Amino acid sequence: MNKSIQLVDKLYKFHSLTLEEYQYLLDNRSSEIALYLRKKADKVRREYYGNKIFIRGLIEISNVCKNDCLYCGIRGGNVNCERYRLSEKNILSCCENGYELGFRTFVLQGGEDGFYTDSFLCSLLKKIKAKYPDCAVTLSLGERSYESYKKLFSAGADRYLLRHEAASEELYKKLHPENMSYRNRIKCLYDLKEIGYQVGCGFMVGAPFQTTKHIAEDLKFIEGFKPDMCGIGPFIPHKDTVFKNEKAGSVEFTCFLLSIIRLIHPPVLLPATTALGTISENGREEGILSGANVVMPNLSPTDAREKYSLYDNKLSTGLENASNKKELEERFKNIGFEIVTDKGDVKK
Ligand code: 5AD
């Protein structure tokens, strides 16, 4: 216990631990240490963002994907997945609805779908930014070329989310088919940063084959990369994948990691993810209390939501539904936090 406390204090002070120290902290978790860690993370978060929670309107533009990631329900090889694509008109009407509800960031997320060419996306981005100059647009559309990222940035995209999935190449290979490249994924992240995006990386907690050593490597990666955003959520099995019988990640471990990541990089924008809300009724509140400061409710059309099934029982109603913002506000108020109508840029 004492050594863990010392490690948390060291992390709080220096924002860095060795790989072995991270692993020690992960392997020797206890509810006492988790509480101690959470208090430090909360303190740091309040120094940067007070009690403010930023909201992002998530628009799932397509579930068509050329990749075949072993864990993912919308992987290209899943013949049971009913595919859809949103048109420009559909997407703009999601933005309109979101703006009225008080969202000032729109996240366009989708599988790697060749339908969404640079020219389609640039034209869409220009329209969104012209209509809502006070809003940020985040893209989450997977790996693209440097030139493509550059064009999209010039057309108005502000942020990009691309989870690195695993900083260990050995684990990355166990979670992805042979034609996917760990190196290219990391290159994409550095390309995005160089171009000027606010960039988000991230990984799943409790994925098959994942050990605490692998997670320690993720934490070292985050230390070096200093992402503006970091999306982590529990792995949840999907019935149409090879991992269908694997066990899900836990709220407890995900929250422990949220606190650590807050201490590694104090200004990071950290979402309490949908996956966290899916495995537990109060998952999102637990995430916020552990140091998260972002939630991303769903603005997609209702029929699209069911089809964007990354894992079993993925929530898209209730608190995940952007229309229920009032209820979300109420829940966060109960634990002392306030949802704000704000672009919510990272504090530099
Ligand atoms: N469980 C949890 N998260 C998943 N993702 C994909 N499939 C799953 C799953 N079965 C995450 C990946 C991806 C993001 C869009 O969703 O990390 O980057």
Residues whose N, C-alpha, C, O or C-beta is under 5 A from the ligand:
A	BS01	5AD	Y71 C72 G73 R163 M204 P234 F235 I236 P237 H238 A275 L310 Y311
